[in-house]
Amino acid sequence: MAERAKAAKDLLQAAGLADYFVKSGQARVFNSAWRDALGRGTGWRRQSLQGMKALLRIVPELDVPALWIQEGRRARDQSQTRAA
C-alpha cells in the first residue's frame, strides 16, 4: 500500500511540474528532459512511457503534444504503435 501512495504522490508531483511548464510557456524545457529520459535506454524508456500513461489517466488535460513530442511524433502514439 505504501508503494501505491508513493507512486500516486510521484505522479501528482510530475503533473504539477508538467502543468507549470505548459502554463509558463516552457513546454520545450519539459520536453527536452522527457526526450533525455527516453534516450537513456530500454528500461528508462519503458518506465517513462508507463509513467506518462499513468499521469495522463489522472490528469488528461496534460495530453499536450508539446510536452510529449519525440522525433516528430508524440510518445503516446509511439507506444501504441509498439503495443500493436
Backbone as XML, in Angstrom:
<?xml version="1.0"?>
<chain id="A" units="angstrom">
  <residue number="1" name="MET">
    <atom name="N" x="0.820" y="-1.191" z="0.000"/>
    <atom name="CA" x="0.000" y="0.000" z="0.000"/>
    <atom name="C" x="0.865" y="1.256" z="0.000"/>
  </residue>
  <residue number="2" name="ALA">
    <atom name="N" x="1.974" y="1.242" z="0.716"/>
    <atom name="CA" x="2.863" y="2.403" z="0.763"/>
    <atom name="C" x="3.441" y="2.710" z="-0.616"/>
  </residue>
  <residue number="3" name="GLU">
    <atom name="N" x="3.705" y="1.658" z="-1.416"/>
    <atom name="CA" x="4.229" y="1.865" z="-2.762"/>
    <atom name="C" x="3.215" y="2.585" z="-3.641"/>
  </residue>
  <residue number="4" name="ARG">
    <atom name="N" x="1.939" y="2.234" z="-3.505"/>
    <atom name="CA" x="0.888" y="2.913" z="-4.285"/>
    <atom name="C" x="0.785" y="4.381" z="-3.902"/>
  </residue>
  <residue number="5" name="ALA">
    <atom name="N" x="0.863" y="4.658" z="-2.618"/>
    <atom name="CA" x="0.789" y="6.045" z="-2.154"/>
    <atom name="C" x="1.967" y="6.845" z="-2.692"/>
  </residue>
  <residue number="6" name="LYS">
    <atom name="N" x="3.156" y="6.251" z="-2.679"/>
    <atom name="CA" x="4.339" y="6.936" z="-3.204"/>
    <atom name="C" x="4.201" y="7.148" z="-4.703"/>
  </residue>
  <residue number="7" name="ALA">
    <atom name="N" x="3.723" y="6.147" z="-5.423"/>
    <atom name="CA" x="3.543" y="6.280" z="-6.868"/>
    <atom name="C" x="2.540" y="7.390" z="-7.186"/>
  </residue>
  <residue number="8" name="ALA">
    <atom name="N" x="1.451" y="7.447" z="-6.432"/>
    <atom name="CA" x="0.448" y="8.493" z="-6.638"/>
    <atom name="C" x="1.045" y="9.866" z="-6.353"/>
  </residue>
  <residue number="9" name="LYS">
    <atom name="N" x="1.824" y="9.969" z="-5.286"/>
    <atom name="CA" x="2.476" y="11.233" z="-4.944"/>
    <atom name="C" x="3.442" y="11.640" z="-6.050"/>
  </residue>
  <residue number="10" name="ASP">
    <atom name="N" x="4.215" y="10.691" z="-6.549"/>
    <atom name="CA" x="5.170" y="10.976" z="-7.614"/>
    <atom name="C" x="4.459" y="11.455" z="-8.879"/>
  </residue>
  <residue number="11" name="LEU">
    <atom name="N" x="3.332" y="10.803" z="-9.221"/>
    <atom name="CA" x="2.568" y="11.217" z="-10.401"/>
    <atom name="C" x="2.022" y="12.633" z="-10.241"/>
  </residue>
  <residue number="12" name="LEU">
    <atom name="N" x="1.523" y="12.936" z="-9.053"/>
    <atom name="CA" x="0.992" y="14.281" z="-8.817"/>
    <atom name="C" x="2.095" y="15.336" z="-8.876"/>
  </residue>
  <residue number="13" name="GLN">
    <atom name="N" x="3.287" y="14.997" z="-8.393"/>
    <atom name="CA" x="4.410" y="15.929" z="-8.488"/>
    <atom name="C" x="4.803" y="16.148" z="-9.947"/>
  </residue>
  <residue number="14" name="ALA">
    <atom name="N" x="4.861" y="15.071" z="-10.712"/>
    <atom name="CA" x="5.193" y="15.193" z="-12.134"/>
    <atom name="C" x="4.129" y="16.004" z="-12.865"/>
  </residue>
  <residue number="15" name="ALA">
    <atom name="N" x="2.860" y="15.783" z="-12.517"/>
    <atom name="CA" x="1.773" y="16.543" z="-13.135"/>
    <atom name="C" x="1.905" y="18.030" z="-12.814"/>
  </residue>
  <residue number="16" name="GLY">
    <atom name="N" x="2.263" y="18.340" z="-11.582"/>
    <atom name="CA" x="2.453" y="19.735" z="-11.192"/>
    <atom name="C" x="3.574" y="20.395" z="-11.983"/>
  </residue>
  <residue number="17" name="LEU">
    <atom name="N" x="4.666" y="19.674" z="-12.168"/>
    <atom name="CA" x="5.779" y="20.206" z="-12.957"/>
    <atom name="C" x="5.378" y="20.404" z="-14.416"/>
  </residue>
  <residue number="18" name="ALA">
    <atom name="N" x="4.746" y="19.387" z="-14.994"/>
    <atom name="CA" x="4.318" y="19.492" z="-16.396"/>
    <atom name="C" x="3.357" y="20.662" z="-16.572"/>
  </residue>
  <residue number="19" name="ASP">
    <atom name="N" x="2.422" y="20.802" z="-15.654"/>
    <atom name="CA" x="1.451" y="21.896" z="-15.717"/>
    <atom name="C" x="2.164" y="23.249" z="-15.646"/>
  </residue>
  <residue number="20" name="TYR">
    <atom name="N" x="3.130" y="23.370" z="-14.753"/>
    <atom name="CA" x="3.904" y="24.610" z="-14.640"/>
    <atom name="C" x="4.574" y="24.949" z="-15.970"/>
  </residue>
  <residue number="21" name="PHE">
    <atom name="N" x="5.250" y="23.968" z="-16.564"/>
    <atom name="CA" x="5.968" y="24.225" z="-17.808"/>
    <atom name="C" x="5.017" y="24.606" z="-18.940"/>
  </residue>
  <residue number="22" name="VAL">
    <atom name="N" x="3.859" y="23.981" z="-19.006"/>
    <atom name="CA" x="2.875" y="24.344" z="-20.033"/>
    <atom name="C" x="2.387" y="25.770" z="-19.809"/>
  </residue>
  <residue number="23" name="LYS">
    <atom name="N" x="1.960" y="26.061" z="-18.588"/>
    <atom name="CA" x="1.372" y="27.376" z="-18.298"/>
    <atom name="C" x="2.380" y="28.513" z="-18.381"/>
  </residue>
  <residue number="24" name="SER">
    <atom name="N" x="3.660" y="28.227" z="-18.176"/>
    <atom name="CA" x="4.677" y="29.283" z="-18.238"/>
    <atom name="C" x="5.280" y="29.399" z="-19.641"/>
  </residue>
  <residue number="25" name="GLY">
    <atom name="N" x="4.743" y="28.633" z="-20.595"/>
    <atom name="CA" x="5.244" y="28.704" z="-21.961"/>
    <atom name="C" x="6.588" y="28.031" z="-22.155"/>
  </residue>
  <residue number="26" name="GLN">
    <atom name="N" x="6.926" y="27.109" z="-21.249"/>
    <atom name="CA" x="8.223" y="26.438" z="-21.309"/>
    <atom name="C" x="8.096" y="24.935" z="-21.557"/>
  </residue>
  <residue number="27" name="ALA">
    <atom name="N" x="7.081" y="24.541" z="-22.292"/>
    <atom name="CA" x="6.888" y="23.111" z="-22.563"/>
    <atom name="C" x="8.115" y="22.498" z="-23.229"/>
  </residue>
  <residue number="28" name="ARG">
    <atom name="N" x="8.856" y="23.289" z="-23.990"/>
    <atom name="CA" x="10.063" y="22.773" z="-24.654"/>
    <atom name="C" x="11.107" y="22.318" z="-23.637"/>
  </residue>
  <residue number="29" name="VAL">
    <atom name="N" x="11.185" y="22.990" z="-22.497"/>
    <atom name="CA" x="12.146" y="22.609" z="-21.456"/>
    <atom name="C" x="11.769" y="21.242" z="-20.893"/>
  </residue>
  <residue number="30" name="PHE">
    <atom name="N" x="10.484" y="21.058" z="-20.567"/>
    <atom name="CA" x="9.995" y="19.764" z="-20.083"/>
    <atom name="C" x="10.258" y="18.693" z="-21.135"/>
  </residue>
  <residue number="31" name="ASN">
    <atom name="N" x="9.940" y="19.023" z="-22.393"/>
    <atom name="CA" x="10.114" y="18.060" z="-23.478"/>
    <atom name="C" x="11.568" y="17.641" z="-23.637"/>
  </residue>
  <residue number="32" name="SER">
    <atom name="N" x="12.478" y="18.559" z="-23.426"/>
    <atom name="CA" x="13.897" y="18.222" z="-23.518"/>
    <atom name="C" x="14.270" y="17.166" z="-22.474"/>
  </residue>
  <residue number="33" name="ALA">
    <atom name="N" x="13.790" y="17.352" z="-21.254"/>
    <atom name="CA" x="14.042" y="16.372" z="-20.191"/>
    <atom name="C" x="13.351" y="15.047" z="-20.512"/>
  </residue>
  <residue number="34" name="TRP">
    <atom name="N" x="12.151" y="15.122" z="-21.069"/>
    <atom name="CA" x="11.399" y="13.922" z="-21.463"/>
    <atom name="C" x="12.176" y="13.125" z="-22.508"/>
  </residue>
  <residue number="35" name="ARG">
    <atom name="N" x="12.666" y="13.813" z="-23.541"/>
    <atom name="CA" x="13.422" y="13.125" z="-24.595"/>
    <atom name="C" x="14.718" y="12.540" z="-24.040"/>
  </residue>
  <residue number="36" name="ASP">
    <atom name="N" x="15.336" y="13.236" z="-23.096"/>
    <atom name="CA" x="16.547" y="12.717" z="-22.468"/>
    <atom name="C" x="16.244" y="11.403" z="-21.738"/>
  </residue>
  <residue number="37" name="ALA">
    <atom name="N" x="15.154" y="11.376" z="-20.992"/>
    <atom name="CA" x="14.781" y="10.146" z="-20.265"/>
    <atom name="C" x="14.522" y="8.997" z="-21.238"/>
  </residue>
  <residue number="38" name="LEU">
    <atom name="N" x="13.831" y="9.280" z="-22.335"/>
    <atom name="CA" x="13.533" y="8.230" z="-23.314"/>
    <atom name="C" x="14.798" y="7.693" z="-23.971"/>
  </residue>
  <residue number="39" name="GLY">
    <atom name="N" x="15.805" y="8.522" z="-24.075"/>
    <atom name="CA" x="17.034" y="8.122" z="-24.739"/>
    <atom name="C" x="18.042" y="7.418" z="-23.848"/>
  </residue>
  <residue number="40" name="ARG">
    <atom name="N" x="17.701" y="7.179" z="-22.601"/>
    <atom name="CA" x="18.655" y="6.578" z="-21.662"/>
    <atom name="C" x="18.665" y="5.058" z="-21.663"/>
  </residue>
  <residue number="41" name="GLY">
    <atom name="N" x="17.908" y="4.463" z="-22.537"/>
    <atom name="CA" x="17.926" y="3.005" z="-22.620"/>
    <atom name="C" x="16.533" y="2.416" z="-22.538"/>
  </residue>
  <residue number="42" name="THR">
    <atom name="N" x="16.456" y="1.138" z="-22.792"/>
    <atom name="CA" x="15.176" y="0.437" z="-22.859"/>
    <atom name="C" x="14.384" y="0.522" z="-21.558"/>
  </residue>
  <residue number="43" name="GLY">
    <atom name="N" x="15.043" y="0.305" z="-20.440"/>
    <atom name="CA" x="14.346" y="0.346" z="-19.149"/>
    <atom name="C" x="13.797" y="1.727" z="-18.843"/>
  </residue>
  <residue number="44" name="TRP">
    <atom name="N" x="14.607" y="2.747" z="-19.066"/>
    <atom name="CA" x="14.149" y="4.124" z="-18.847"/>
    <atom name="C" x="12.963" y="4.432" z="-19.754"/>
  </residue>
  <residue number="45" name="ARG">
    <atom name="N" x="13.079" y="4.030" z="-21.016"/>
    <atom name="CA" x="12.014" y="4.304" z="-21.984"/>
    <atom name="C" x="10.711" y="3.634" z="-21.547"/>
  </residue>
  <residue number="46" name="ARG">
    <atom name="N" x="10.794" y="2.365" z="-21.187"/>
    <atom name="CA" x="9.605" y="1.613" z="-20.781"/>
    <atom name="C" x="8.948" y="2.259" z="-19.559"/>
  </residue>
  <residue number="47" name="GLN">
    <atom name="N" x="9.748" y="2.572" z="-18.553"/>
    <atom name="CA" x="9.216" y="3.179" z="-17.337"/>
    <atom name="C" x="8.656" y="4.583" z="-17.604"/>
  </residue>
  <residue number="48" name="SER">
    <atom name="N" x="9.341" y="5.339" z="-18.455"/>
    <atom name="CA" x="8.876" y="6.693" z="-18.772"/>
    <atom name="C" x="7.528" y="6.658" z="-19.484"/>
  </residue>
  <residue number="49" name="LEU">
    <atom name="N" x="7.403" y="5.775" z="-20.458"/>
    <atom name="CA" x="6.134" y="5.665" z="-21.192"/>
    <atom name="C" x="5.015" y="5.177" z="-20.279"/>
  </residue>
  <residue number="50" name="GLN">
    <atom name="N" x="5.341" y="4.243" z="-19.400"/>
    <atom name="CA" x="4.360" y="3.747" z="-18.431"/>
    <atom name="C" x="3.919" y="4.880" z="-17.495"/>
  </residue>
  <residue number="51" name="GLY">
    <atom name="N" x="4.874" y="5.675" z="-17.041"/>
    <atom name="CA" x="4.560" y="6.805" z="-16.175"/>
    <atom name="C" x="3.730" y="7.857" z="-16.886"/>
  </residue>
  <residue number="52" name="MET">
    <atom name="N" x="4.056" y="8.129" z="-18.147"/>
    <atom name="CA" x="3.287" y="9.098" z="-18.924"/>
    <atom name="C" x="1.826" y="8.657" z="-19.049"/>
  </residue>
  <residue number="53" name="LYS">
    <atom name="N" x="1.623" y="7.386" z="-19.351"/>
    <atom name="CA" x="0.251" y="6.871" z="-19.485"/>
    <atom name="C" x="-0.509" y="6.994" z="-18.168"/>
  </residue>
  <residue number="54" name="ALA">
    <atom name="N" x="0.149" y="6.665" z="-17.069"/>
    <atom name="CA" x="-0.499" y="6.773" z="-15.754"/>
    <atom name="C" x="-0.819" y="8.223" z="-15.430"/>
  </residue>
  <residue number="55" name="LEU">
    <atom name="N" x="0.115" y="9.117" z="-15.720"/>
    <atom name="CA" x="-0.097" y="10.538" z="-15.462"/>
    <atom name="C" x="-1.286" y="11.056" z="-16.270"/>
  </residue>
  <residue number="56" name="LEU">
    <atom name="N" x="-1.360" y="10.678" z="-17.539"/>
    <atom name="CA" x="-2.449" y="11.167" z="-18.387"/>
    <atom name="C" x="-3.798" y="10.556" z="-18.014"/>
  </residue>
  <residue number="57" name="ARG">
    <atom name="N" x="-3.787" y="9.418" z="-17.350"/>
    <atom name="CA" x="-5.057" y="8.853" z="-16.856"/>
    <atom name="C" x="-5.623" y="9.709" z="-15.729"/>
  </residue>
  <residue number="58" name="ILE">
    <atom name="N" x="-4.739" y="10.255" z="-14.893"/>
    <atom name="CA" x="-5.247" y="11.038" z="-13.763"/>
    <atom name="C" x="-5.369" y="12.529" z="-14.088"/>
  </residue>
  <residue number="59" name="VAL">
    <atom name="N" x="-4.584" y="12.998" z="-15.084"/>
    <atom name="CA" x="-4.637" y="14.412" z="-15.478"/>
    <atom name="C" x="-4.647" y="14.484" z="-17.011"/>
  </residue>
  <residue number="60" name="PRO">
    <atom name="N" x="-5.769" y="14.106" z="-17.623"/>
    <atom name="CA" x="-5.817" y="14.036" z="-19.097"/>
    <atom name="C" x="-5.594" y="15.376" z="-19.794"/>
  </residue>
  <residue number="61" name="GLU">
    <atom name="N" x="-5.828" y="16.478" z="-19.096"/>
    <atom name="CA" x="-5.605" y="17.779" z="-19.735"/>
    <atom name="C" x="-4.125" y="18.059" z="-20.010"/>
  </residue>
  <residue number="62" name="LEU">
    <atom name="N" x="-3.238" y="17.218" z="-19.495"/>
    <atom name="CA" x="-1.812" y="17.362" z="-19.787"/>
    <atom name="C" x="-1.394" y="16.596" z="-21.042"/>
  </residue>
  <residue number="63" name="ASP">
    <atom name="N" x="-2.367" y="16.115" z="-21.785"/>
    <atom name="CA" x="-2.058" y="15.469" z="-23.061"/>
    <atom name="C" x="-1.811" y="16.575" z="-24.098"/>
  </residue>
  <residue number="64" name="VAL">
    <atom name="N" x="-0.758" y="17.330" z="-23.837"/>
    <atom name="CA" x="-0.365" y="18.470" z="-24.659"/>
    <atom name="C" x="0.808" y="18.007" z="-25.526"/>
  </residue>
  <residue number="65" name="PRO">
    <atom name="N" x="0.633" y="17.985" z="-26.840"/>
    <atom name="CA" x="1.707" y="17.463" z="-27.698"/>
    <atom name="C" x="3.082" y="18.063" z="-27.438"/>
  </residue>
  <residue number="66" name="ALA">
    <atom name="N" x="3.156" y="19.338" z="-27.109"/>
    <atom name="CA" x="4.463" y="19.978" z="-26.885"/>
    <atom name="C" x="5.240" y="19.343" z="-25.733"/>
  </residue>
  <residue number="67" name="LEU">
    <atom name="N" x="4.544" y="18.706" z="-24.800"/>
    <atom name="CA" x="5.228" y="18.042" z="-23.686"/>
    <atom name="C" x="5.829" y="16.706" z="-24.104"/>
  </residue>
  <residue number="68" name="TRP">
    <atom name="N" x="5.125" y="15.981" z="-24.938"/>
    <atom name="CA" x="5.441" y="14.577" z="-25.161"/>
    <atom name="C" x="6.031" y="14.260" z="-26.533"/>
  </residue>
  <residue number="69" name="ILE">
    <atom name="N" x="6.311" y="15.262" z="-27.332"/>
    <atom name="CA" x="6.787" y="15.016" z="-28.692"/>
    <atom name="C" x="8.202" y="14.433" z="-28.675"/>
  </residue>
  <residue number="70" name="GLN">
    <atom name="N" x="8.426" y="13.484" z="-29.554"/>
    <atom name="CA" x="9.776" y="12.969" z="-29.749"/>
    <atom name="C" x="9.929" y="12.551" z="-31.198"/>
  </residue>
  <residue number="71" name="GLU">
    <atom name="N" x="10.955" y="13.072" z="-31.835"/>
    <atom name="CA" x="11.266" y="12.719" z="-33.217"/>
    <atom name="C" x="10.052" y="12.880" z="-34.125"/>
  </residue>
  <residue number="72" name="GLY">
    <atom name="N" x="9.338" y="13.983" z="-33.966"/>
    <atom name="CA" x="8.224" y="14.280" z="-34.850"/>
    <atom name="C" x="6.910" y="13.593" z="-34.505"/>
  </residue>
  <residue number="73" name="ARG">
    <atom name="N" x="6.890" y="12.762" z="-33.469"/>
    <atom name="CA" x="5.670" y="12.060" z="-33.066"/>
    <atom name="C" x="5.529" y="12.134" z="-31.565"/>
  </residue>
  <residue number="74" name="ARG">
    <atom name="N" x="4.278" y="12.129" z="-31.118"/>
    <atom name="CA" x="4.067" y="12.090" z="-29.672"/>
    <atom name="C" x="4.463" y="10.717" z="-29.153"/>
  </residue>
  <residue number="75" name="ALA">
    <atom name="N" x="5.054" y="10.677" z="-27.977"/>
    <atom name="CA" x="5.475" y="9.415" z="-27.368"/>
    <atom name="C" x="4.281" y="8.481" z="-27.204"/>
  </residue>
  <residue number="76" name="ARG">
    <atom name="N" x="3.118" y="9.041" z="-26.897"/>
    <atom name="CA" x="1.915" y="8.219" z="-26.723"/>
    <atom name="C" x="1.605" y="7.448" z="-28.006"/>
  </residue>
  <residue number="77" name="ASP">
    <atom name="N" x="1.734" y="8.113" z="-29.166"/>
    <atom name="CA" x="1.487" y="7.462" z="-30.439"/>
    <atom name="C" x="2.524" y="6.367" z="-30.684"/>
  </residue>
  <residue number="78" name="GLN">
    <atom name="N" x="3.783" y="6.628" z="-30.316"/>
    <atom name="CA" x="4.835" y="5.640" z="-30.498"/>
    <atom name="C" x="4.604" y="4.418" z="-29.637"/>
  </residue>
  <residue number="79" name="SER">
    <atom name="N" x="4.166" y="4.615" z="-28.397"/>
    <atom name="CA" x="3.964" y="3.478" z="-27.509"/>
    <atom name="C" x="2.786" y="2.627" z="-27.986"/>
  </residue>
  <residue number="80" name="GLN">
    <atom name="N" x="1.772" y="3.245" z="-28.568"/>
    <atom name="CA" x="0.625" y="2.497" z="-29.068"/>
    <atom name="C" x="1.019" y="1.679" z="-30.282"/>
  </residue>
  <residue number="81" name="THR">
    <atom name="N" x="1.910" y="2.239" z="-31.142"/>
    <atom name="CA" x="2.386" y="1.519" z="-32.313"/>
    <atom name="C" x="3.169" y="0.291" z="-31.889"/>
  </residue>
  <residue number="82" name="ARG">
    <atom name="N" x="4.016" y="0.432" z="-30.877"/>
    <atom name="CA" x="4.820" y="-0.705" z="-30.416"/>
    <atom name="C" x="3.966" y="-1.790" z="-29.776"/>
  </residue>
  <residue number="83" name="ALA">
    <atom name="N" x="2.855" y="-1.394" z="-29.157"/>
    <atom name="CA" x="1.998" y="-2.361" z="-28.473"/>
    <atom name="C" x="1.210" y="-3.198" z="-29.471"/>
  </residue>
  <residue number="84" name="ALA">
    <atom name="N" x="1.031" y="-2.680" z="-30.685"/>
    <atom name="CA" x="0.233" y="-3.375" z="-31.706"/>
    <atom name="C" x="0.975" y="-4.559" z="-32.288"/>
  </residue>
</chain>
